[in-house]
Amino acid sequence: MNPRAIIQKPVITEKASMLREGNKYAFRVHPKANKIQIRQAVESIFAVKVESVRTIKVPSKPKRQGMYQGQRAGWKKAYVTLRAGDFIEFTENV
């Protein structure tokens, strides 16, 4: 699988911003990617050394707009811990 297909985008939230101080980064990843593939993708894209990877599945949620009901899609999130001294810079487009 292509590394750019595995790492879809970084998660930019208040919690993720606080984790960056501890050298941890959050990414939205492909749902079928495993920890080894995520590690290899981050190391090849950002040229850093990964110490550990933790993954969670964010569940889908029911949504409603007027009388119409539906589901927001679930997705997979990965928390990546980098080696001391390594960092990733994000350019946030607002």
C-alpha positions as CSV (number, residue, x, y, z in Angstrom):
1,M,0.0,0.0,0.0
2,N,1.2,3.5,-0.8
3,P,2.4,5.5,2.3
4,R,0.3,8.5,1.2
5,A,-2.8,6.3,1.1
6,I,-2.1,4.9,4.6
7,I,-1.6,8.3,6.3
8,Q,-4.6,10.3,5.2
9,K,-4.2,13.5,7.2
10,P,-3.0,14.7,10.6
11,V,-5.6,15.2,13.4
12,I,-5.6,18.8,14.4
13,T,-7.4,19.1,17.7
14,E,-6.7,20.6,21.1
15,K,-5.8,17.2,22.6
16,A,-3.5,16.4,19.6
17,S,-1.8,19.8,20.1
18,M,-1.1,19.0,23.7
19,L,0.3,15.6,22.8
20,R,2.8,17.1,20.5
21,E,4.6,18.6,23.5
22,G,5.3,15.0,24.5
23,N,6.5,14.1,21.0
24,K,3.3,12.3,20.1
25,Y,1.3,12.9,16.9
26,A,-2.2,11.8,15.8
27,F,-3.1,10.8,12.3
28,R,-6.2,9.7,10.4
29,V,-5.2,6.5,8.8
30,H,-6.6,3.9,6.3
31,P,-9.0,1.6,8.2
32,K,-7.2,-1.6,7.0
33,A,-3.7,-0.4,7.8
34,N,-1.9,-2.1,10.7
35,K,0.7,-0.7,13.1
36,I,3.7,-1.9,11.1
37,Q,2.4,-0.3,7.9
38,I,1.7,3.0,9.8
39,R,5.2,3.0,11.3
40,Q,6.8,2.5,7.8
41,A,4.6,5.2,6.2
42,V,5.4,7.8,8.9
43,E,9.1,7.1,8.7
44,S,9.2,7.3,4.9
45,I,7.0,10.4,4.5
46,F,8.4,12.5,7.3
47,A,12.0,11.1,7.6
48,V,11.7,10.5,11.4
49,K,12.2,7.5,13.7
50,V,9.0,6.0,15.2
51,E,9.2,4.5,18.7
52,S,5.6,3.2,19.1
53,V,2.2,3.3,17.4
54,R,-1.2,3.0,19.1
55,T,-4.4,2.7,17.1
56,I,-8.1,3.2,17.9
57,K,-11.3,3.0,15.8
58,V,-13.5,6.0,16.1
59,P,-17.1,4.7,15.9
60,S,-19.7,6.0,13.6
61,K,-22.3,8.4,15.1
62,P,-26.0,8.9,14.2
63,K,-26.7,12.3,12.6
64,R,-29.9,14.1,11.8
65,Q,-30.8,17.0,9.7
66,G,-34.5,17.8,9.9
67,M,-36.5,14.7,9.2
68,Y,-33.6,12.9,7.5
69,Q,-31.4,10.5,9.5
70,G,-28.1,9.0,8.7
71,Q,-24.7,8.0,10.0
72,R,-21.4,9.8,10.1
73,A,-18.8,7.3,9.0
74,G,-16.4,5.8,11.4
75,W,-12.6,6.0,10.9
76,K,-9.3,4.9,12.3
77,K,-6.9,7.0,14.3
78,A,-3.2,6.4,15.1
79,Y,-1.1,7.9,17.8
80,V,2.6,7.9,16.9
81,T,5.4,8.5,19.4
82,L,8.6,9.7,17.9
83,R,12.2,9.3,19.1
84,A,13.5,12.1,21.3
85,G,14.8,14.9,19.1
86,D,12.6,14.2,16.1
87,F,9.6,16.3,15.3
88,I,7.1,16.9,12.5
89,E,6.1,20.3,11.3
90,F,2.5,20.8,10.0
91,T,1.4,23.8,8.0
92,E,-2.1,24.4,9.1
93,N,-4.4,25.9,6.4
94,V,-7.1,27.9,8.0
